[in-house]
Amino acid sequence: MSLFDEDKPIKKPGHEIGSDISLLSVDELKSRIAILQAEIARLDAEIAAKSSSRNVAESLFKK
């Protein structure tokens, strides 16, 4: 186990927004689309959860 963070290998992201995609194959592009769609779904689920919590809280304080 390393004592320093800089000794840890840097994890390359599946997709970096704005990166050069001109050299990627069709399969690699489809893979990145799938990664981004999964991330969008995750973000949408978090928005829904936060909206639900907020609606419950607002309903309690409006009474």
ABEGO torsion letter per residue (X at the ends): XBABAAABBBBBBABBBGBBAAABBAAAAAAAAAAAAAAAAAAAAAAAAAAAAAAAAAAAAAX
